[in-house]
Amino acid sequence: MADEVADPMVGRTRWRRFLIVLAPAYAAIAGLIFLAASGTLAVSFAVSGTALTITADSLSTGAADGNGVGLYQFGVADFAGNGTPVPQVETVIPNATLVNLCQSVSVGPVTLRTTAGTAANSPVTASGLVVDATSISASTATFKGINIGQDMGQFANPALTEPTARGTGPNVNTANVPAGTFGQTATGATLGGLRQVANGQTAASLTLPGLNVSFGAAC
Amino acid sequence: MIGRIWRAWRHWRRSRPFWGGLLILLGAGEILFTELIPLRVILHLGPEGIAGYLLPAIMVVCGFLLWFHPEQRIFYSILAVLLSLGTWITSNLGGFVLGLVLGAVGASMAFGWQPGVPAGRPGGIGGWMSRIRGRAR
């Protein structure tokens, strides 16, 4: 012990100095949560899990993308950790509005539940929504300009991509969807009572009015 | 022999903002863990998706730099607290809040760390634990 007293390098955390940074950080966290929950601040999401469930009372597509499409749906094969292909239905929605969105992710015994847009007049808005799901169900569905049996390889603005093989680590080799891959597109769609069991979901930008993150039951 | 290794390890720990750096690394790891998505979708998304990985990755760098280059701890810890706050926007609400809180607390602890200490009163979680152990004895 005596040798440590003489050592000038040994130090410790000064709790008063600790508060100098933590207090403003705490205020900033509170501000960020407030801005997100009031729907002012858009956040971005990228989740994958074996038990990711997404439900919404309704989903309506918004403005179409450069291809003039509001919703794409086609089959892809994602690759599991050991390289096994897992068939998925990939839904790509450039712009969407969701009422009463609920997402739950299970990590071990803990289930984390995120809800937002519970009030019908302040829904969740999403852009660049991509969901890879093993099951999709909806109680009502209305499609506008639906085109079933669409060649997904013909789009260029933007082109659709799909995984071709598992790369190193989390990386996945991708390529543009080849010509002759069939799927369906719609210029617009409204789905009610949506329920998806997904392996992955990303959203470039999400506004989440009435945000609530809590531990609890799955959606 | 084991005693000497333990003492060297304890000295290494106490001579840098070890616990602050560790909490930053745990927070960044938790955020990355919530994002284990196949990267192809991220490439699909472009810059916003990449940022979701970039911010926690730089947090990891800050955590290690706090350990191996503690002289610049003020800069690294302030950078780490700003990155932690940024993950709220870019990375699943900061790994569903948990990683964000770990990162912010860890960075604040690293900021509060200073060399020079009264004997027998090491700081951080280690000092706190040894004080509890001392009381139990």
Interface residues (C-beta under 8 A of the other chain):
Chain A: M1 A2 E4 V5 D7 P8 M9 V10 G11 R12 T13 R14 W15 R16 R17 F18 L19 I20 V21 L22 A25 Y26 A28 I29 L32 I33 A36 L41 A42 V43 S44 F45 A46 V47 S48 G49 D78 F79 V105 V107 L112 T114 G128 V130 D132 T161 E162 P163 G167 P170 N171 V172 N173 T174 G200 Q201 T202 A204 S205 L211 V213
Chain B: H11 R14 S15 R16 P17 W19 G20 F33 T34 E35 L36 I37 P38 L39 R40 V41 I42 L43 H44 L45 G46 E48 G49 A51 G52 S77 I78 V81 S84 L85 W88 I89 T90 S91 N92 L93 F96 V97 L100 V101 A104 V105 A107 S108 M109 F111 G112 W113 Q114 P115 G116 V117 A119 G120 R121 P122 G123 G124 G127
